[in-house]
């Protein structure tokens, strides 16, 4: 009664009502236009998760920021590229956002202490050979010495010793195809996208100016550039998908509704409701995450279902006025839409209690979005239909028939579909490889592969923050124990910290080499042997530099192991491929709860973050599906009774079996992004069930009405599939996987619902 009065008021002066409503809609669209997408994987996890907390601590305390920006110089002679690299180092080091710029192997800074990194036995061997050479030269220089054999002293040769030690890079970092690398280390974390954009813009401007005289080209890669590229591409993917879904929906709905006026009735409230949902998301969470980023595409695909059922029911109404047609549609399709929306709201809203932040935000935003879209239809359609009118498609009473043509084949067909689909259930898998969900075909990602090949490394170590050296030694001992004794201990590689970079047995080796230097100084003339002359210069540099300590390590070497306050940094290298989930899981697990004075500490790395994302998503995905099924039963029980609720839930269980089974048969894996299709598929199925039951309750065995409802159900599924399928144009692998899963899963769910409707009609 209250709603009837509201409709009467809205339709009394419909144009004024629409002006007010669309003025409000314009404000909502303006608010929604400023929404941003944050593609950071840390955005998917709760703030109090260990990996997120650890990464934030690293951002505050770890000097090296777990990332870099890499400049790749090409297009000029190699000598000019190295010269340009030196100019870039001088210029970029002055930028306020840069901590340091590296153009050559940091180990070259240790060259004055190179002899101290020989083993103690090798130092003694060098000392013995040099002293033997000195004695030989002294004898040869003595005026009374006569060499009967006439052979000169044997030249010094350390090639056997040098072969046992790696050499450092020469003039700089060069790729195999002649490109020179420059590594820029910002002084802020890569998660600060605004600061990253500004820094990349400044570096790009400076680089172009410096490269111009050389005719060189400078490209950028590394964590900071890839984060920006991923952000830009996801935003572009969503924008393109949203535009494409609008165009495809226009075409399909025009075909289905057969009327431009009816098309406007469906799309205008949909646009207002979707914009309201996006604006609400912005006000609630600020930015969208990678899962909620395609919220608009999903809501347009799901929300348009309500409009289709409303307008279809209005179009077939036999009432004389548009107001009566609307009230007729609301009394039937409206009730079904409300029940279906409540089910979806409760089902998806149950995700709001998920620890996985991506599911939590999706649940909240989807629930609010469905309310916004359905509310937009309920508020806007009465005055809009009064102004535009509705193209009628009356259903003649002659359409009532006693039976369907073609025999009773619905039940066997449904049983066959469910049985065949069930064969694929054992093959259903959750994709645990996050690398497959990233954007890899952009220039920065391809360049990063080249950089990793040049450096000979592709994986980021785990970082452990220790308070002092005592804790460092305790933690290292525990890591060594776990490496030896734990079943998966082999995934733990070497442990590096500042003290460990110091030469072993340094005091004894330094004393030997200093004595050797003093021995050279006592010679009356410089040694004749060329290698001995080089050694004299090297020994002089060593003695002048003095022993190496943790506090005197060159900045280039110490920076990756330095904190912004007192304490120590430990790096644990992975010894396996962290893109493999089992290896990553073992690496993460073995670096948890490491003992230190007064408590424990965990290792922190990108692998820990990715592991938490996968673990929480895989754990909460079944809960999400179960939550939707429970919501279906509860809402259906309240609206239609226990018996109908049991039937609806059973049908949706058949639909779930068909969706999962077909995915398994086709070898399509689920992941933390595309798994969201399953509850939406269940929501569409219960939407179809509610419309079938309410059509039966209102019109009985009127086959004409049922055929129209069945056609509307098919259209609703199709529009939702279109909403997802457009994501196939995305360059992001995860978004494309949503399209694949949606087409197969929703297609299976639609088949089950149409066959269930066939069974109902055969029994009527």
Secondary structure as GFF3:
##gff-version 3
##sequence-region A 1 764
A	DSSP	alpha_helix	2	12	.	.	.	ID=ss1
A	DSSP	alpha_helix	14	33	.	.	.	ID=ss2
A	DSSP	beta_strand	36	37	.	.	.	ID=ss3
A	DSSP	three_ten_helix	41	44	.	.	.	ID=ss4
A	DSSP	alpha_helix	50	61	.	.	.	ID=ss5
A	DSSP	beta_strand	69	74	.	.	.	ID=ss6
A	DSSP	alpha_helix	78	92	.	.	.	ID=ss7
A	DSSP	beta_strand	98	102	.	.	.	ID=ss8
A	DSSP	three_ten_helix	106	117	.	.	.	ID=ss9
A	DSSP	alpha_helix	120	141	.	.	.	ID=ss10
A	DSSP	alpha_helix	159	162	.	.	.	ID=ss11
A	DSSP	beta_strand	173	174	.	.	.	ID=ss12
A	DSSP	beta_strand	180	186	.	.	.	ID=ss13
A	DSSP	alpha_helix	193	212	.	.	.	ID=ss14
A	DSSP	beta_strand	217	221	.	.	.	ID=ss15
A	DSSP	alpha_helix	223	257	.	.	.	ID=ss16
A	DSSP	alpha_helix	260	285	.	.	.	ID=ss17
A	DSSP	beta_strand	287	288	.	.	.	ID=ss18
A	DSSP	three_ten_helix	292	294	.	.	.	ID=ss19
A	DSSP	alpha_helix	295	316	.	.	.	ID=ss20
A	DSSP	alpha_helix	322	329	.	.	.	ID=ss21
A	DSSP	pi_helix	330	334	.	.	.	ID=ss22
A	DSSP	alpha_helix	335	349	.	.	.	ID=ss23
A	DSSP	three_ten_helix	350	353	.	.	.	ID=ss24
A	DSSP	alpha_helix	357	388	.	.	.	ID=ss25
A	DSSP	three_ten_helix	397	399	.	.	.	ID=ss26
A	DSSP	alpha_helix	410	422	.	.	.	ID=ss27
A	DSSP	three_ten_helix	425	427	.	.	.	ID=ss28
A	DSSP	three_ten_helix	434	437	.	.	.	ID=ss29
A	DSSP	alpha_helix	443	455	.	.	.	ID=ss30
A	DSSP	beta_strand	462	466	.	.	.	ID=ss31
A	DSSP	alpha_helix	469	485	.	.	.	ID=ss32
A	DSSP	three_ten_helix	489	491	.	.	.	ID=ss33
A	DSSP	beta_strand	492	496	.	.	.	ID=ss34
A	DSSP	three_ten_helix	498	501	.	.	.	ID=ss35
A	DSSP	alpha_helix	506	521	.	.	.	ID=ss36
A	DSSP	alpha_helix	530	545	.	.	.	ID=ss37
A	DSSP	alpha_helix	555	558	.	.	.	ID=ss38
A	DSSP	three_ten_helix	559	561	.	.	.	ID=ss39
A	DSSP	beta_strand	568	574	.	.	.	ID=ss40
A	DSSP	alpha_helix	581	590	.	.	.	ID=ss41
A	DSSP	beta_strand	594	596	.	.	.	ID=ss42
A	DSSP	beta_strand	599	601	.	.	.	ID=ss43
A	DSSP	alpha_helix	606	640	.	.	.	ID=ss44
A	DSSP	alpha_helix	642	665	.	.	.	ID=ss45
A	DSSP	alpha_helix	676	699	.	.	.	ID=ss46
A	DSSP	alpha_helix	703	725	.	.	.	ID=ss47
A	DSSP	three_ten_helix	726	729	.	.	.	ID=ss48
A	DSSP	alpha_helix	733	763	.	.	.	ID=ss49
###
